[in-house]
Amino acid sequence: MRAGAFLALAAAMISGFSSQKIINDSTHASTEPLKPLIFTSESAPEWTALMERTSGWFGADGIFSIPLDGKEEQHVKGKKTLFIFSDTYIGEVKNNVPQPGNVMVNNSIARMSGNIPKKSAIIFEYNTDKTGNPVSYFIPDNSNSKDGEYFWLGDGFVNQEKKNTLYIFAYHVHKTGSNVFDFEATNVALLKVKNPTSEGFSHYEQIATDLGFVHPVYGRIYFGSGILVNTKKAKAPLPDGYVYIYGIAEGAKSLIAARIKPADFEKINEWTFWNGEKWIEGKENVAPVTHGISNELSVTPTEDGRYLLTFTVMGISDKIGIRVGDSPIGPFGEINEVYTCPEYKEKGLLPYNSKAHYHLSKPGELLISYNTITLNFWEDIQKDATIYHPRFIKVAYKQKE
């Protein structure tokens, strides 16, 4: 179960699920300001159905999607996508009820061909041990690793400047007590897969980093919440040559940002961090870009040069929010609450970690996923498998007339 979900719970309950305007007040920083964007949304049941399984993989959270060619252009026929998940349930399901013997592992993957959500196009994968029992795909084994830790996965990308090597952020997580909410994410590792195929995942490197730390002002910080590859090779609309790496400061659920040229991605000591005014070396100099976001999120470009920050409002709530910005680090405008997740009222589920899947979206539209969970998750999941798989919506946007 995601630490990010539960660390956000108190803030979400205190803040409540208040409504805000759908029309954004911000404008594009140019001599002729662009008109505000308006948003319309609808559920995407065909995509949700893709994640409804009854044998093997039947539920997970933390879904990120990565185009395996490293190109982020939208809705390209034949595109191959890697999905990565965190806590994952494996077993058999009958009448929506997991059968005895189901197990949870801490991460898994899936591979999809094309952009049409049909079950024949996607294969879910998980590792097994020598006796055939399911185990996590990635297990901590680097200089920061400690006994009893496991990995939850952040965002990732295929780096075309490093011979199409796949990089995935992985959070070191450990239990802090016996209760369901007693988890903590501490260090951050980079997983390096030189050959991101079914066979290639059995040979990967772990790069220890210092990208998880406690800031004296902003609280616990870790990077990997989202990635924007803003390069020409990645087919970005307005490329500046950088990979933007987003993170979260837990104190006020604040967005933070770093950037680096893709060829230098592994040189973490050369990354620069946004300090509120400029890019500067030293992670301790980071400053919030905006607040009230979720532990997992996305920043995606629009056709007219703006950027959409997609997230779950306050980390856990029934509201999916989008802020519109003038650059990859804003400034971002007010929250557009574009969708109210019905599972909160209908089933008492807690939605969290909304994000857009840009390369699977059509122009002028975002395919957005969100996860759901319950307060009594360990008991509830054994009664109803449907509470724990990604759900999808589509959000269309256009300039206000």
C-alpha positions as CSV (number, residue, x, y, z in Angstrom):
1,M,0.0,0.0,0.0
2,R,1.4,3.4,-1.0
3,A,3.1,5.5,1.7
4,G,2.3,8.6,-0.3
5,A,-1.4,7.8,0.0
6,F,-1.4,7.6,3.8
7,L,1.1,10.4,4.4
8,A,-1.4,12.6,2.5
9,L,-4.5,11.4,4.4
10,A,-4.4,13.8,7.3
11,A,-4.0,16.8,5.1
12,A,-6.8,15.7,2.8
13,M,-9.2,15.1,5.7
14,I,-8.4,18.5,7.3
15,S,-8.7,20.4,4.0
16,G,-12.0,18.7,2.9
17,F,-13.2,18.2,-0.6
18,S,-14.0,21.8,-1.5
19,S,-15.0,22.8,-5.0
20,Q,-13.2,25.4,-7.1
21,K,-13.7,27.0,-10.6
22,I,-13.2,25.0,-13.7
23,I,-11.9,28.0,-15.7
24,N,-8.3,28.9,-15.0
25,D,-7.4,32.5,-14.4
26,S,-3.8,32.3,-15.6
27,T,-2.6,33.4,-19.0
28,H,0.4,32.6,-21.1
29,A,3.4,34.8,-20.6
30,S,3.6,36.4,-24.1
31,T,2.9,39.7,-25.7
32,E,-0.5,38.5,-26.6
33,P,-1.8,36.4,-23.7
34,L,-3.6,33.2,-24.5
35,K,-7.2,32.8,-23.4
36,P,-7.8,30.7,-20.3
37,L,-8.4,27.0,-20.8
38,I,-11.7,25.3,-20.1
39,F,-11.9,21.6,-19.3
40,T,-14.5,18.9,-19.8
41,S,-14.2,15.4,-18.5
42,E,-15.7,11.9,-18.7
43,S,-14.9,8.5,-17.5
44,A,-12.9,6.2,-19.7
45,P,-14.4,2.8,-18.9
46,E,-12.6,1.1,-21.8
47,W,-9.2,1.9,-20.1
48,T,-10.4,1.0,-16.6
49,A,-11.6,-2.3,-17.9
50,L,-8.0,-3.0,-19.1
51,M,-7.0,-3.1,-15.5
52,E,-9.8,-5.4,-14.3
53,R,-8.3,-8.9,-14.1
54,T,-9.4,-12.1,-12.5
55,S,-6.2,-14.3,-12.8
56,G,-2.6,-13.5,-12.0
57,W,-2.1,-9.8,-11.7
58,F,-5.5,-8.4,-10.4
59,G,-4.7,-5.1,-8.7
60,A,-2.0,-2.5,-8.1
61,D,-1.4,1.2,-7.6
62,G,1.3,3.6,-8.6
63,I,0.7,3.3,-12.4
64,F,3.2,5.2,-14.6
65,S,3.4,4.7,-18.4
66,I,6.7,5.0,-20.4
67,P,7.0,4.9,-24.2
68,L,9.7,2.4,-24.9
69,D,11.0,4.4,-27.9
70,G,11.6,7.4,-25.7
71,K,9.3,9.6,-27.8
72,E,6.4,11.3,-26.1
73,E,4.4,12.2,-29.2
74,Q,0.6,11.6,-28.8
75,H,-1.4,8.7,-29.9
76,V,1.0,7.2,-32.4
77,K,-0.1,3.9,-33.9
78,G,2.0,0.9,-32.9
79,K,3.6,2.6,-29.9
80,K,4.9,0.2,-27.3
81,T,4.3,1.2,-23.7
82,L,5.7,0.0,-20.4
83,F,3.5,0.3,-17.4
84,I,5.1,0.2,-13.9
85,F,3.2,-0.5,-10.7
86,S,4.0,-0.5,-7.0
87,D,2.1,-2.7,-4.5
88,T,0.5,-5.5,-6.6
89,Y,-1.9,-8.3,-5.8
90,I,-1.5,-11.7,-7.6
91,G,-3.9,-14.6,-7.4
92,E,-7.3,-15.8,-8.6
93,V,-10.5,-13.8,-8.3
94,K,-14.1,-15.2,-8.4
95,N,-17.2,-12.9,-8.3
96,N,-14.9,-10.0,-7.4
97,V,-13.5,-11.8,-4.4
98,P,-9.8,-12.8,-4.2
99,Q,-9.4,-16.5,-3.5
100,P,-7.2,-17.9,-0.7
101,G,-3.5,-17.9,-1.6
102,N,-3.4,-14.5,-3.1
103,V,-0.2,-12.6,-2.4
104,M,1.1,-9.0,-2.5
105,V,4.4,-8.0,-4.0
106,N,5.8,-4.5,-4.0
107,N,6.2,-3.8,-7.7
108,S,5.3,-5.2,-11.1
109,I,5.1,-4.2,-14.8
110,A,2.9,-4.6,-17.9
111,R,3.6,-4.2,-21.6
112,M,1.2,-2.8,-24.1
113,S,1.3,-2.6,-27.9
114,G,-0.5,0.3,-29.6
115,N,-2.9,2.8,-28.0
116,I,-6.2,0.9,-28.2
117,P,-7.2,-0.4,-24.8
118,K,-7.9,-4.0,-25.5
119,K,-6.9,-6.9,-23.3
120,S,-5.2,-8.7,-26.1
121,A,-2.7,-5.9,-26.4
122,I,-1.4,-5.9,-22.8
123,I,0.6,-8.4,-20.8
124,F,1.1,-8.2,-17.1
125,E,4.4,-9.5,-15.6
126,Y,5.7,-10.2,-12.2
127,N,8.8,-12.0,-11.0
128,T,8.9,-15.4,-9.3
129,D,11.4,-17.1,-7.1
130,K,13.0,-20.5,-7.8
131,T,9.9,-22.3,-6.4
132,G,7.5,-20.3,-8.6
133,N,6.2,-18.0,-5.9
134,P,5.5,-14.3,-7.0
135,V,8.1,-11.8,-5.8
136,S,8.8,-8.1,-6.5
137,Y,10.4,-7.2,-9.8
138,F,12.9,-4.9,-8.1
139,I,14.4,-5.4,-4.7
140,P,16.7,-2.9,-2.9
141,D,20.4,-3.9,-3.3
142,N,22.6,-0.8,-3.2
143,S,24.7,1.2,-0.7
144,N,21.6,2.8,0.8
145,S,19.7,-0.4,1.3
146,K,18.7,-1.6,4.8
147,D,17.2,-4.8,6.0
148,G,13.5,-5.1,5.6
149,E,13.2,-2.4,2.9
150,Y,11.4,-2.7,-0.4
151,F,10.9,-0.6,-3.5
152,W,7.9,1.4,-4.5
153,L,8.4,2.9,-8.0
154,G,8.3,6.5,-9.1
155,D,8.3,7.7,-12.7
156,G,10.7,6.7,-15.4
157,F,11.8,7.3,-19.0
158,V,13.8,5.9,-21.9
159,N,16.9,8.0,-22.4
160,Q,17.7,8.2,-26.1
161,E,21.1,9.9,-25.3
162,K,22.1,6.7,-23.3
163,K,21.4,4.1,-26.0
164,N,17.7,3.9,-25.0
165,T,18.5,2.9,-21.5
166,L,15.4,2.9,-19.2
167,Y,15.7,4.8,-15.9
168,I,13.1,4.3,-13.1
169,F,13.0,6.1,-9.8
170,A,12.6,3.7,-6.8
171,Y,11.8,4.7,-3.3
172,H,13.3,2.8,-0.3
173,V,10.3,2.0,1.9
174,H,10.2,0.4,5.3
175,K,7.6,-0.3,8.0
176,T,7.6,1.8,11.1
177,G,5.0,-0.1,13.1
178,S,2.3,-2.8,12.9
179,N,-0.5,-0.6,11.8
180,V,-1.6,-0.3,8.1
181,F,-0.4,3.4,8.0
182,D,3.0,2.8,9.5
183,F,5.3,3.2,6.4
184,E,8.0,5.6,5.5
185,A,9.8,6.4,2.3
186,T,13.4,7.5,2.8
187,N,16.1,7.1,0.2
188,V,15.7,7.2,-3.6
189,A,17.5,4.9,-6.0
190,L,17.7,5.0,-9.8
191,L,17.1,1.7,-11.5
192,K,19.0,1.4,-14.8
193,V,17.8,-1.1,-17.4
194,K,20.0,-1.2,-20.5
195,N,17.7,-3.6,-22.3
196,P,14.1,-2.9,-21.3
197,T,12.6,-6.2,-22.7
198,S,11.2,-9.2,-20.8
199,E,14.7,-10.7,-20.7
200,G,16.5,-7.4,-20.1
201,F,14.8,-6.7,-16.8
202,S,16.7,-9.6,-15.2
203,H,19.9,-7.5,-15.6
204,Y,19.6,-4.1,-14.1
205,E,21.7,-1.7,-12.1
206,Q,20.8,0.2,-8.9
207,I,22.3,3.7,-8.5
208,A,22.2,5.0,-4.9
209,T,21.3,8.7,-4.7
210,D,20.8,11.4,-2.1
211,L,17.5,12.5,-3.6
212,G,15.5,11.5,-0.6
213,F,16.2,13.7,2.4
214,V,14.6,15.8,5.2
215,H,14.7,19.5,4.5
216,P,14.8,21.8,7.5
217,V,11.9,24.0,6.2
218,Y,9.8,21.8,3.8
219,G,10.0,18.4,5.6
220,R,10.7,15.1,3.9
221,I,11.6,15.4,0.2
222,Y,12.0,12.9,-2.5
223,F,12.3,13.1,-6.3
224,G,10.7,10.9,-8.9
225,S,7.0,11.9,-8.6
226,G,6.9,12.8,-12.3
227,I,9.2,13.3,-15.3
228,L,9.0,15.6,-18.3
229,V,11.4,14.9,-21.1
230,N,11.5,18.2,-22.9
231,T,13.8,17.4,-25.7
232,K,13.7,17.4,-29.5
233,K,14.3,13.7,-29.7
234,A,11.4,13.1,-27.4
235,K,9.2,15.1,-29.7
236,A,8.4,17.8,-27.2
237,P,6.4,20.7,-28.7
238,L,8.8,23.4,-27.3
239,P,12.0,21.5,-26.5
240,D,14.7,23.1,-24.4
241,G,16.9,20.0,-24.2
242,Y,16.3,19.2,-20.5
243,V,14.8,16.4,-18.5
244,Y,12.7,17.8,-15.7
245,I,12.4,15.7,-12.6
246,Y,9.6,16.5,-10.2
247,G,9.4,15.7,-6.5
248,I,7.3,16.4,-3.5
249,A,8.0,18.1,-0.2
250,E,5.7,16.4,2.3
251,G,5.2,19.4,4.6
252,A,2.6,21.2,2.5
253,K,2.4,18.6,-0.4
254,S,4.6,21.0,-2.4
255,L,5.9,20.5,-5.9
256,I,9.7,20.8,-6.3
257,A,11.8,20.5,-9.5
258,A,15.2,19.6,-10.8
259,R,16.6,19.4,-14.3
260,I,19.5,18.0,-16.3
261,K,20.5,17.3,-19.9
262,P,19.7,13.6,-20.7
263,A,23.3,12.8,-21.6
264,D,24.3,13.8,-18.1
265,F,21.3,12.2,-16.3
266,E,23.5,9.9,-14.1
267,K,25.6,12.8,-12.9
268,I,23.3,13.7,-10.1
269,N,25.8,16.1,-8.6
270,E,25.4,18.2,-11.7
271,W,21.7,18.5,-11.5
272,T,20.3,21.9,-10.9
273,F,17.3,22.7,-8.7
274,W,14.6,25.4,-8.9
275,N,15.0,27.7,-5.9
276,G,12.0,29.9,-6.7
277,E,14.0,32.3,-8.9
278,K,16.6,30.4,-10.9
279,W,18.2,27.0,-11.4
280,I,21.0,26.4,-8.9
281,E,23.1,23.5,-7.7
282,G,22.5,21.9,-4.4
283,K,19.3,20.0,-3.5
284,E,19.1,21.8,-0.2
285,N,18.4,25.1,-2.2
286,V,15.2,23.7,-3.7
287,A,12.0,25.8,-3.1
288,P,8.3,24.9,-3.7
289,V,6.8,25.6,-7.1
290,T,3.2,25.2,-5.9
291,H,1.4,23.4,-3.1
292,G,-1.5,20.9,-2.5
293,I,-0.4,18.3,-5.0
294,S,-0.2,14.5,-4.8
295,N,2.8,12.2,-4.3
296,E,2.5,11.1,-7.9
297,L,1.6,13.5,-10.7
298,S,2.4,14.6,-14.2
299,V,3.5,17.7,-16.1
300,T,2.5,17.6,-19.8
301,P,2.7,20.2,-22.7
302,T,-0.2,21.7,-24.6
303,E,-0.2,22.5,-28.3
304,D,-0.1,26.3,-27.6
305,G,2.9,26.2,-25.3
306,R,1.4,25.8,-21.9
307,Y,2.0,23.0,-19.4
308,L,-0.6,21.1,-17.4
309,L,0.2,19.9,-13.9
310,T,-2.2,17.0,-13.1
311,F,-2.7,15.6,-9.6
312,T,-5.1,14.6,-6.9
313,V,-6.0,17.6,-4.8
314,M,-4.2,17.5,-1.4
315,G,-2.9,14.0,-2.1
316,I,-6.0,12.1,-1.2
317,S,-9.5,13.5,-2.1
318,D,-12.3,12.9,-4.6
319,K,-11.0,15.8,-6.8
320,I,-8.6,15.6,-9.7
321,G,-7.0,18.9,-10.3
322,I,-5.1,20.6,-13.1
323,R,-3.0,23.7,-12.8
324,V,-2.0,25.6,-16.0
325,G,1.5,26.9,-16.2
326,D,3.6,29.0,-18.6
327,S,6.7,26.8,-18.4
328,P,7.7,23.4,-17.0
329,I,8.1,25.1,-13.6
330,G,5.1,27.5,-13.9
331,P,4.1,29.8,-12.6
332,F,1.0,27.6,-12.2
333,G,-2.4,29.1,-11.9
334,E,-5.3,28.1,-9.7
335,I,-6.6,24.6,-9.4
336,N,-9.1,23.5,-12.0
337,E,-11.0,20.7,-10.3
338,V,-11.8,18.8,-13.5
339,Y,-13.3,15.6,-12.2
340,T,-15.0,14.3,-9.0
341,C,-14.2,10.6,-8.5
342,P,-17.5,8.8,-7.9
343,E,-16.0,6.0,-5.9
344,Y,-15.7,8.2,-2.8
345,K,-19.4,8.6,-2.3
346,E,-20.5,5.4,-4.0
347,K,-18.2,2.9,-2.3
348,G,-16.3,4.9,0.4
349,L,-13.0,4.6,-1.5
350,L,-10.2,7.1,-1.2
351,P,-8.8,8.3,-4.6
352,Y,-5.2,9.4,-4.9
353,N,-2.2,9.9,-7.2
354,S,-3.9,11.1,-10.3
355,K,-1.6,11.7,-13.3
356,A,-1.8,12.1,-17.1
357,H,-0.5,9.6,-19.7
358,Y,0.5,12.0,-22.4
359,H,1.6,9.6,-25.2
360,L,-1.6,7.6,-24.8
361,S,-3.7,10.7,-25.1
362,K,-5.2,12.3,-28.2
363,P,-4.3,15.9,-29.0
364,G,-6.4,18.3,-27.0
365,E,-7.1,15.6,-24.5
366,L,-5.5,13.9,-21.5
367,L,-5.9,10.3,-20.5
368,I,-5.7,10.4,-16.7
369,S,-5.5,7.6,-14.2
370,Y,-6.1,7.5,-10.4
371,N,-5.9,4.9,-7.7
372,T,-8.3,4.0,-4.9
373,I,-7.9,2.5,-1.5
374,T,-9.7,2.2,1.8
375,L,-9.0,2.9,5.4
376,N,-9.2,-0.8,6.3
377,F,-7.4,-1.9,3.2
378,W,-5.9,-5.2,4.5
379,E,-9.3,-6.5,5.4
380,D,-11.3,-4.9,2.5
381,I,-9.1,-6.2,-0.3
382,Q,-9.8,-9.7,0.7
383,K,-13.5,-9.1,0.3
384,D,-13.5,-7.0,-2.9
385,A,-10.7,-7.0,-5.5
386,T,-12.3,-4.1,-7.4
387,I,-11.2,-1.5,-4.8
388,Y,-7.6,-1.7,-5.9
389,H,-6.8,-1.2,-9.5
390,P,-6.2,2.0,-11.6
391,R,-9.2,3.9,-12.9
392,F,-9.2,6.2,-15.9
393,I,-10.9,9.3,-17.2
394,K,-10.5,11.6,-20.3
395,V,-10.2,15.4,-19.9
396,A,-10.5,17.6,-23.0
397,Y,-9.3,21.1,-22.9
398,K,-9.5,24.1,-25.2
399,Q,-9.2,27.9,-25.1
400,K,-12.2,29.8,-23.8
401,E,-14.1,31.5,-26.6
